[in-house]
Amino acid sequence: MKKLEEYKDLCEKIIEKITPKVDYLDVRVGMGVNTSLLMKDGVVDEVNSGNILGASIRILNNGAWGFSYTDDLEKLEQVAENSIKISNSLKGNVKLSQEDIVKDKIKIKAEIPVSDISIEEKRDVLIDVNKSASLDNVHSTTVNYSDNESKSLFLNSEGSNIEIESTRVILALNSVASNGEVIQMGHESMGGVKGFEVIENADIEKFGRETSEKAIRLLDSEAAPSGKFPIITDNLLTGVFIHEALGHATEGDLILQNDSILKGKLGEQIGSDIVNIFDDASLKDGFGYYPYDVEGVKTRPNQLVKDGKLVGLLNSRESGGELEMGSSGNARSSISDQPIVRMSNTYLEPGELSFDELIEDIKEGIYLKGSRGGQVDTGKGIFQFNASEAFKIEKGELTTSLRDVSLSGNILETLNNVNGIGNDFKLSVGYCGKDGQAAPVGDGGPHTRILDALVGGSA
């Protein structure tokens, strides 16, 4: 495989040749090594490792995109010509926002390169996780590990030239417990845009044990009551709500598609005045960290909600151009896909209250922890999530453990019912899917108190 510098020379020649024929073009090249391991019930089921190489060329002509991808970079000029043909065959009204021309080269530090760790050592981590998770009443475990070392190159006809070298690691565990009548699951993950130190610095025994203990605890939990209650959401469920219910609704492409409850609401009050929400791809400790988006726009903290008012949206150069807002640095995709607007690290800003202060005045409420998925209709502004576990709050104290608890409601009503924000902070590690594309993200925030929340259960 050639070095990135050799492909860079090829890309520069193509840009020089093609630029006079088009309104705009960009070239992306990606190369690297992916490794993944899957263990089911103590047995390694899959081991995959291999090199990746690909390039895409995107052409804008007369308001229409032409996009082509190849894993044979010797055909890059042919790919460029194909993109021109596609754009010339279409009609459109795409208008790109004006952004800074950037020349930069970034290497995101990995203290322990994953390439220095053997497959056997990575397998041993899965063995250790499975061993610590294999408690009484745990009937099944699934451990996933993956890492990626990558180098990417971005060049465009405006003069931007960006090289990025990075590493990403993730480890996830699902534990399934059963007592013969009830089945419950525990899930946890860890990771980062870092090297193998993510794993080396973690307490693997605690990670596996506590995940399974959660599943076991839920076996004896009560079914949840249904109705409106004051609730506390933990860091992870706070993050899921902010990401799914608010974050997607701020994506500029959904605004333009009339598929967001927030269309036309910039500057309006959409939540209580203690609500401050950010999306920040520049946050290095977040799993959604990246220094530049796939259109070469430098990332930064983007405030979406300030003191309850909608003050920002997430945009690519295309959506930002049409909305006359500029790009927020949120164009994302794999090399083989066209860029779309995506979140990165999306969170509610912490407040000043301790956990005890959040619950002390609640006579009868529910504490919801974690997420087991859900659904959102950004156009109608409604959502429904399932918590991993929950506890009753009675007279300011946590009491009975609950299972199968859901949280639903109207996005804007729920944001307006936020009346207490904790002083802690945590981001989750995971992936978000949109239009068939998956992107690594972080979402989270502090513990959060919400009044009159609609909770559902089977009691």
Rosetta blueprint (number, residue, H / E / L):
1 M L
2 K L
3 K L
4 L H
5 E H
6 E H
7 Y H
8 K H
9 D H
10 L H
11 C H
12 E H
13 K H
14 I H
15 I H
16 E H
17 K H
18 I H
19 T H
20 P H
21 K H
22 V L
23 D L
24 Y E
25 L E
26 D E
27 V E
28 R E
29 V E
30 G E
31 M E
32 G E
33 V E
34 N E
35 T E
36 S E
37 L E
38 L E
39 M E
40 K E
41 D L
42 G L
43 V E
44 V E
45 D E
46 E E
47 V E
48 N E
49 S E
50 G E
51 N E
52 I E
53 L E
54 G E
55 A E
56 S E
57 I E
58 R E
59 I E
60 L E
61 N E
62 N L
63 G L
64 A E
65 W E
66 G E
67 F E
68 S E
69 Y E
70 T E
71 D L
72 D L
73 L H
74 E H
75 K H
76 L H
77 E H
78 Q H
79 V H
80 A H
81 E H
82 N H
83 S H
84 I H
85 K H
86 I H
87 S H
88 N H
89 S L
90 L L
91 K L
92 G L
93 N L
94 V L
95 K L
96 L L
97 S L
98 Q L
99 E L
100 D L
101 I L
102 V L
103 K E
104 D E
105 K E
106 I E
107 K E
108 I L
109 K L
110 A L
111 E L
112 I L
113 P L
114 V H
115 S H
116 D H
117 I L
118 S L
119 I H
120 E H
121 E H
122 K H
123 R H
124 D H
125 V H
126 L H
127 I H
128 D H
129 V H
130 N H
131 K H
132 S H
133 A H
134 S L
135 L L
136 D L
137 N L
138 V E
139 H E
140 S E
141 T E
142 T E
143 V E
144 N E
145 Y E
146 S E
147 D E
148 N E
149 E E
150 S E
151 K E
152 S E
153 L E
154 F E
155 L E
156 N E
157 S L
158 E L
159 G L
160 S L
161 N E
162 I E
163 E E
164 I E
165 E E
166 S E
167 T E
168 R E
169 V E
170 I E
171 L E
172 A E
173 L E
174 N E
175 S E
176 V E
177 A E
178 S E
179 N L
180 G L
181 E L
182 V L
183 I E
184 Q E
185 M E
186 G E
187 H E
188 E E
189 S E
190 M E
191 G E
192 G E
193 V L
194 K L
195 G L
196 F L
197 E H
198 V H
199 I H
200 E H
201 N L
202 A L
203 D L
204 I H
205 E H
206 K H
207 F H
208 G H
209 R H
210 E H
211 T H
212 S H
213 E H
214 K H
215 A H
216 I H
217 R H
218 L H
219 L H
220 D L
221 S L
222 E E
223 A E
224 A L
225 P L
226 S L
227 G E
228 K E
229 F E
230 P E
231 I E
232 I E
233 T E
234 D L
235 N H
236 L H
237 L H
238 T H
239 G H
240 V H
241 F H
242 I H
243 H H
244 E H
245 A H
246 L H
247 G H
248 H H
249 A H
250 T H
251 E E
252 G H
253 D H
254 L H
255 I H
256 L H
257 Q L
258 N L
259 D L
260 S L
261 I L
262 L L
263 K L
264 G L
265 K L
266 L L
267 G L
268 E L
269 Q E
270 I L
271 G L
272 S L
273 D L
274 I L
275 V L
276 N L
277 I E
278 F E
279 D E
280 D E
281 A L
282 S L
283 L L
284 K L
285 D L
286 G L
287 F L
288 G L
289 Y L
290 Y L
291 P L
292 Y E
293 D L
294 V L
295 E L
296 G L
297 V L
298 K E
299 T L
300 R L
301 P E
302 N E
303 Q E
304 L E
305 V E
306 K E
307 D L
308 G L
309 K E
310 L E
311 V L
312 G L
313 L L
314 L E
315 N L
316 S L
317 R H
318 E H
319 S H
320 G H
321 G H
322 E H
323 L L
324 E L
325 M L
326 G L
327 S L
328 S L
329 G L
330 N L
331 A E
332 R E
333 S L
334 S L
335 I L
336 S L
337 D L
338 Q L
339 P L
340 I E
341 V E
342 R L
343 M L
344 S L
345 N E
346 T E
347 Y E
348 L E
349 E L
350 P L
351 G L
352 E L
353 L E
354 S L
355 F H
356 D H
357 E H
358 L H
359 I H
360 E L
361 D L
362 I L
363 K L
364 E E
365 G E
366 I E
367 Y E
368 L E
369 K E
370 G L
371 S L
372 R L
373 G L
374 G E
375 Q E
376 V E
377 D E
378 T L
379 G L
380 K L
381 G L
382 I E
383 F E
384 Q E
385 F E
386 N E
387 A E
388 S L
389 E E
390 A E
391 F E
392 K E
393 I E
394 E E
395 K L
396 G L
397 E E
398 L E
399 T E
400 T E
401 S E
402 L E
403 R E
404 D L
405 V E
406 S E
407 L E
408 S E
409 G E
410 N E
411 I H
412 L H
413 E H
414 T H
415 L H
416 N H
417 N L
418 V E
419 N E
420 G E
421 I E
422 G E
423 N L
424 D L
425 F L
426 K E
427 L E
428 S L
429 V L
430 G E
431 Y E
432 C E
433 G E
434 K E
435 D L
436 G L
437 Q E
438 A E
439 A E
440 P E
441 V E
442 G E
443 D E
444 G E
445 G E
446 P L
447 H L
448 T E
449 R E
450 I E
451 L E
452 D E
453 A E
454 L E
455 V E
456 G E
457 G L
458 S L
459 A L
